[in-house]
């Protein structure tokens, strides 16, 4: 359920007149508070399914990784109102990791964040895409999300009742600029348990199938250029092979990215999200307050 206090994030306080001395105290307080919290951090939130608690069965609602649609909408609206920069995997790689591109003036003072979804559940398309359309119409701003997809589970005409989305649905969100489509392996297998030939097949076939789905929309082949380890599981062999076919890869380890410290682009941390985390907690993650409690040192 949504925390009642969450509504306070959306309502700006009315201006009040304070004595100059009190204003100076506030400025000094926040200056001191921010000293030592200047590390370059980017929250990367890792979701899975999205549940509509008003229409879903109790069995589906009990899924720990299904996040409530209403709470997710509140989070994304907060991020849009407060001018967050919704990063794609390419944005993160080019602007913050290898710094091959300079951040434009348009984005320079915006707070970066990445919203990612694993496994390609159909609820991302049916429950989230309408929210993205609605918020873009309301605020004139687009929220981009990253989908880490297993093409082996994509729905087709033969399995139209699948719980996973299909190629046409991927294409719709991609064409409209909402979806950044990246790889999660072909069949969501634990890559650390696979012999070399199966490991390579999981990596290469996933890239091939995802690019085939979007080939006419993705001339530069940005689709399936980045990877998320299924189950967050990896070892040296897996990391070495992933690095042959992808530019970067993502963990699922409940840590925040300090990109000033990150030396290995194949160990990008993500914050784990389940329905036990309230909108307030996710906003704290977005604000970097989570980093104070769970500080990663270089």
PAKEVO-369709 format. One record per atom (N, C-alpha, C, O): x, y, z. Coordinates in steps of 0.05 Angstrom, whole numbers, plus 5000, padded with zeros to 4 digits. Example, Ala and Ser with C-alpha at 12.3 -4.5 7.8 and 13.67 -1.06 7.14 Angstrom:
2
526448865156 524649105156 526449345156 528549345169 525749555142 527349795143 525850015157 526850235161 
# end
This chain:
298
501749765000 500050005000 501750255000 504050245010 500850464989 502350714988 502350855015 500250865028 504650955022 504951105047 503451375044 503951515024 501751445063 500251695061 502051935060 501352145049 504451905071 506352135071 507452185044 508752395039 507151995025 508252024998 507152274984 508552404969 504652344990 503452574976 504952834982 504753024966 506352845004 507853085011 510053144991 510953374989 510952944977 513152984958 512253154934 513853284921 509653154928 508653284904 507753564910 507553734891 507153634935 505953894941 508154084951 509154054973 508854274934 510854464942 509754634965 507354714965 511454704984 510554865007 510255154998 511755254981 508355295009 507955575003 510255745015 511155685037 511155945000 513356105009 512656245036 510356335040 514556245054 514256375079 516556575083 518756545072 516156775099 518156975105 519656895130 518456865151 522256855128 523956775150 525857005157 526757145139 526557035182 528757225189 531257145174 531856905170 532957345167 535357295152 537257105168 538556935156 537357135194 539056965210 538256675208 539956495208 535556625208 534656355206 535256235179 535955995177 535056395158 535756305131 538656215130 539356015118 540356385142 543256315142 543856055157 545555905149 542356005178 542655755193 541955525176 543455325176 539755545161 538955325143 541055275121 541755045116 542155485110 544155455089 546655315100 547655135087 547555405124 549855275136 549354985142 551054815138 546954925152 546254655159 546354465135 547554255136 545154555113 545054385089 547854365075 548454165063 549454575078 552154565068 553754355083 555254205070 553554365109 554954165125 553953885119 555553695117 551353855116 550153595111 551153475085 551553235084 551653645065 552453545039 555453495037 556353375017 557053595056 559853535056 560253235060 559053125079 561853115045 562352825047 560252665032 560452415030 558252795020 556352655004 556452764975 554352794962 558852804966 559252924939 560152714919 560852774897 560052454927 560852244909 558952234885 556552284888 560052184861 558352164837 556751914837 557751694829 554251924845 552551684847 550151694828 549151914822 549351464819 546951444802 545351204812 546250974811 542951254822 541251024829 540250884804 539251004785 540550614804 539450454783 537450254796 538250074810 534850304791 532850144804 532149904787 531649934763 532049674800 531449424786 528749304793 528349204815 526849334774 524149224778 523748964762 525548884747 521448834766 520748604750 517848644739 517548804720 515848514751 513148554741 511748794754 512748894774 509448864743 507849084754 505048974758 503848854740 503949024782 501348914788 499349134791 499949344804 496949104780 494749284785 493149164808 491548984804 493449284831 492149164855 489149184855 487849044870 488049354837 485149384836 483849154820 481449094824 485349034802 484148834784 485348564786 484148364776 487748534798 489148284798 488148094820 487048184840 488447834815 487747634834 489647644858 491847744855 488747544880 490447534904 493047384899 495147454910 492847164884 495146994879 497347154865 499647144872 496547314844 498447474829 499547694847 501847764845 497847814863 498648034879 500747954899 502448124908 500747704908 502547614928 505447584917 507247544933 505747604891 508447584880 510247804890 509648034887 512447724904 514147914917 515448114898 515848344905 515948034873 517248204854 515348374837 516248524820 512748344842 510748504827 510348764842 509348764865 511048984829 510849244843 508149374836 507249364813 506749494856 504149614851 504249834830 505850014832 502449824811 502250024790 501850304801 503150494792 500150334821 499550604832 501950724844 502450964840 503550564858 505950674871 508150744850 509550944853 508250574829 510250634808 509550894793 511351054787 507050934788 506251184775 506951424792 507851624782 506551404818 507251624836 510251674836 511051904835 511851464835 514751494834 515551644808 517051834809 514651544786 515451654760 514551944758 515952114747 512152004768 511152274767 512952454784 513552684776 513752364807 515552514824 518152574809 519152804810 519252374796 521852414782 521552614759 523352774754 519252604745 518852794723 518553074734 519753264724 516953104755 516553374767 519153494776 519553734773 520853324788 523353424798 525653404778 528053414786 525053384753 526853414731 529253214731 531553284727 528552964737 530652754736 531252684706 529552724689 533652594702 534452504675 534252204674 535752064688 532352104659 531951814656 534051694637 533851724612 536051574648 538351474631 537651224616 536251054626 538651204592 538750954578 541350824584 543150944596 541750574576 544250444580 546450584564 548750594573 545850684541 547750824525 548551084538 550851164538 546651224550 547251474564 549251424587 551251564589 548651224603 550351164625 553251094615 555151194627 553350934595 555950844584 557551084572 559851114579 556251244556 557651454541 558251704559 560451814556 556451774576 556752024591 558051994618 559452174627 557751754630 558751724658 560951514661 562551544679 560951304645 562851094648 565451144632 567551194644 565151134606 567651174590 567951474582 570051544571 565851634588 566051924584 566851994555 568452174551 565851844536 566451894508 564952134497 565652234476 562852214511 561252444503 560952644526 560752564549 560852894519 560453104540 557553144544 555953144526 556753164570 553953214577 553153484567 554453684571 550853494553 549853744541 548853924563 548253844586 548554184557 547554374576 544754304585 544054364608 543254184568 540454104574 540353914597 538453924614 542353734599 542353524620 544253574643 544153434663 545953784641 548153814659 547353834688 548653724706 545153974693 544354024721 541953844730 540853894751 541353644714 539153464721 540253214736 542553134731 538653104754 539552874770 539052624754 536852564746 541152464749 540852224733 539751994749 540351964773 538251824736 537151584748 536551384726 536051464703 536651124732 535850924712 533650754724 533950664747 531550704709 529350534717 529450284699 529050304674 530050054710 530249814694 528249594702 527349584725 527549424682 525749204687 526848954675 527648954651 527048744690 528048484680 525848304671 523548314681 526548124653 524947884645 522747934625 521647744614 522048184619 520148234598 517248144604 515948044586 516348194628 513548124634 511648304619 512048534616 509448184611 507448334595 506248564611 505448764600 506248544638 505148754655 506749014652 505649234658 509248994644 510749244639 509449404616 509349644617 508549254596 507249384573 504349464579 503549684572 502849294592 500049344596 499549544619 497649694618 501249534639 500749704663 502549954663 501750154675 504949934651 506750164653 506650354629 506650594632 506450234605 506550404581 504250614581 504750844574 501850544589 499750754590 500450974610 499751204605 501850914631 502751114650 504751304637 504551544640 506551194622 508651354609 507351544588 508151774586 505451434573 503951604554 502551834568 502752064560 501151764590 499651964605 501352184616 500652414615 503652104628 505352304641 506752474620 507252714625 507352364597 508552524576 506552734566 507352964562 504052654564 502052844555 501553064576 501153294569 501752984601 501153174623 503453374627 502953614631 505953284625 508253454632 510053524608 511753694610 509553394585 511153444561 513953334564 515853424551 514353134581 516953014586 516752704583 514752584591 518752594571 518752304566 520452154587 522752234592 519351954599 520751784618 521651524603 519951364595 524251484600 525251244586 525851034607 526951094629 525150784601 525850564618 527450354603 527350334579 529050204618 530850004607 529549724611 528849654633 529249574589 528149304591 530349104585 531549104563 530948934604 532848714600 531248464593 529848354610 531348384568 529548194557 530847924551 533147904542 529347704556 530047434547 528447374522 526047304525 529547394498 527947344474 526747064473 524847014458 527946874487 526946604487 524146574500 522746374496 523346784515 520746774529 518746964516 516546984526 519547094495 517647284482 515147144472 515246924462 512847274476 510347164467 510247174437 511447344424 508746984425 508346974397 505346914392 503746894410 504646894366 501846834360 500946554371 498646514376 502946374374 502346114383 501946104414 500545934424 503046294428 502646304457 501746584465 503046714482 499546674454 498546944458 497746984487 497647214496 497346774502 496546804531 499046814549 498746794574 501346834538 503846844553 503847074573 502547284568 505247044595 505547254615 507747454606 508247644620 509047394584 511147564574 510247724549 508447634535 511447954546 510748114522 512047994497 513847824498 511148094474 512047994449 513648204433 513948434442 514648124410 516348304394 514848554386 515948774388 512348534378 510748764370 510448964392 510449204388 510048864416 509849044439 512549184445 512549424452 514649034443 517349164445 517749384425 518749594431 516949324400 517249514379 515649774384 516549994378 513249734394 511549974400 512850164420 513150404414 513750054442 515050224463 517650334454 518450554461 519150184437 521750274427 521350504407 522750704407 519350464389 518850664368 518050934380 518651144369 516550924402 515551164415 517651294433 517251504444 519951154437 522151264452 521951214482 523451334498 520251024490 519950964519 521750734527 522650724550 522250544509 523750304516 526650304506 527150374483 528450244524 531250184516 531549884520 531449784542 531749734498 531549444498 534349324499 535949364480 534949174520 537649054524 537348764531 535048664536 539548624533 539548334535 539648234564 540948354581 538248014568 538247874594 538847574590 538247414607 540147514567 540647234561 538247124545 536047234547 538746914531 536646804513 534346684529 531946744524 534946524550 532846374564 532946404594 531846234608 534146614604 534346674633 535546434648 534546344668 537746334638 539246114652 541446234669 542546444664 542046084691 544346164707 546846104691 547645874688 548146314682 550346284664 552746154677 554446034663 552946164703 555246054716 555245744716 557245614721 552845634709 552645334709 552945224681 552744974678 553345384661 553345294633 556245234623 558045384629 556445024606 559044994592 559445214572 557545354565 561845234562 562545464545 560645494521 559745714516 560145284506 558545304482 555645394488 554545554472 554545304510 551845394517 551845684527 549945834522 553945754541 554246034550 554346224527 552946434526 556046164507 556246334484 553646344469 552846564459 552246124467 549646124453 547646304467 546146454454 547546294493 545746464509 546246754503 544346914501 548746824501 549547114497 549047204468 547947414464 549947044450 549847124421 547047104410 546047284395 545646884417 542946844406 541047064416 539347164401 541347144441 539647354453 540047614437 538147754431 542547684432 543147924417 542047914389 540848114380 542347684376 541347654349 538347684347 537347824330 536947554366 533947554365 532847834371 530847914359 534047964391 533048234398 533448434375 531748604370 535748414362 536348594340 534648524316 533948704300 533948274312 532148204290 529448324295 528148404275 528548324319 525848434326 525748734319 523648824311 527948874322 527849174320 529549274297 530149514296 530449104279 532549174260 531849424243 533649584237 529349454235 528649674218 528349934234 528250154223 528149914261 527950144278 530550224291 530750434303 532550054288 535050084304 537450054285 538949864287 537750244267 539850234247 542650224259 544350084248 542950364281 545650374294 546150134313 548250114325 544149954315 544449714331 545149774360 547149664371 543649954372 543950014400 542549804418 543149774441 540549674406 539149464420 541049234426 542749174409 540849124450 542448894458 545448944456 546948774448 546149184464 549049254467 549949234495 552349234501 548049204514 548649184542 547148954554 545248854542 547948854577 547148594587 546548614618 547848764632 544648454627 544148424655 544348124661 542947964648 545948044681 546247764687 543647644699 542647754718 542647424687 540347294699 540947214728 543047104733 539147264746 539347214774 541647374787 542247344811 542847554772 545147704782 547647534785 549547614797 547547294773 549747094777 551947124756 551347134732 554347144765 556647154746 559147054760 559247044784 561146984744 563746924753 565747024732 564947154713 568246964736 570247074717 569746984688 569947134670 569146724685 568646614658 566346754645 566446834622 564146784660 561746914649 562347204642 561647294620 563647344660 564347634655 566147654631 565847844615 568047474628 569847494605 568347454578 568947584559 566447264578 565047224553 563047444548 562647524525 561747544568 559947764564 561448004552 560348144535 563848054561 565448274552 566148254522 566948454510 565948014511 566547974482 564248074465 564648154442 561848074476 559448124459 557848374468 556148464453 558448474492 556848704502 558748914513 561048864521 557849164513 559449394522 559549414553 561449514564 557449324566 557349334595 555349124605 553749014589 555349074631 553348894643 552648974671 554249104685 550248884679 549048984704 548648754724 547848534717 549148814749 548648624771 545848674782 544348844772 545148534803 542648574818 543348524847 542548324859 544848714859 546148674884 545448874906 546648874927 543349034901 542449234921 544549434929 544649504953 546149514910 548149724915 547749954895 546649914874 548550184903 548250424887 550850474871 552950414881 550550574847 552850614829 554350864837 553251084836 556850834845 558651064848 560551044824 562550904824 559851194803 561251174778 564051294779 565651254761 564651444800 567351544803 569251324812 571651344808 568151104823 569750884832 569750654813 571650484813 567650634796 567350394780 569550374758 569850544741 571050154760 573150104741 572449884721 573649854700 570449724729 569649494713 566849534703 564949534719 566549574677 563849634665 562049384665 559749404656 563149164674 561548914674 560648834702 559948604707 560649034720 559748994747 558149234756 558649344778 556349324740 554749564746 552649494767 550949314761 552549614790 550649534811 547849644806 547549864794 545849504816 543149594815 541849554842 542449374857 539949734848 538349714873 535949534868 534449564849 535549344887 533349144884 530749264893 530549384915 528649234876 526049344883 523949114884 523748964865 522549104906 520248924908 517949074921 518249304928 515648944924 513249094932 513349164962 511549294972 515449074976 515749155004 516849445007 516749565028 518049544985 519149814986 517050014978 515850004957 516550204995 514550414990 515550614971 517950624964 513750774961 514550994943 516451184957 518351284945 515951234983 517751404998 520651294998 522551444995 520951035002 523550915003 524950934975 527350984974 523350904954 524550924927 525351214921 527351254908 523851404931 524551684927 527151744943 528751894933 527451624966 529951654981 532251544965 534451664965 531851314952 533951204935 534651404913 536951444907 532551514900 533051694878 534451944887 536052054872 533952034911 535152274922 538052234931 539552424936 538851974932 541551914942 541751874972 543851824982 539451894986 539451855015 540151565022 541351515043 539451375004 540151095008 543151065008 544150895023 544551224993 547451204991 548751275017 550851165024 547551455033 548651525059 548551285078 550451245093 546351125076 546050895094 547650655084 548550495100 548050635058 549450405046 551750505029 551850445005 553650635041 555750775027 557750575016 558850405030 558250594990 560250424977 562850584975 562950804964 564950474985 567550614983 569150504959 568850274951 570850674948 572450594925 574450384934 576050294917 
# end
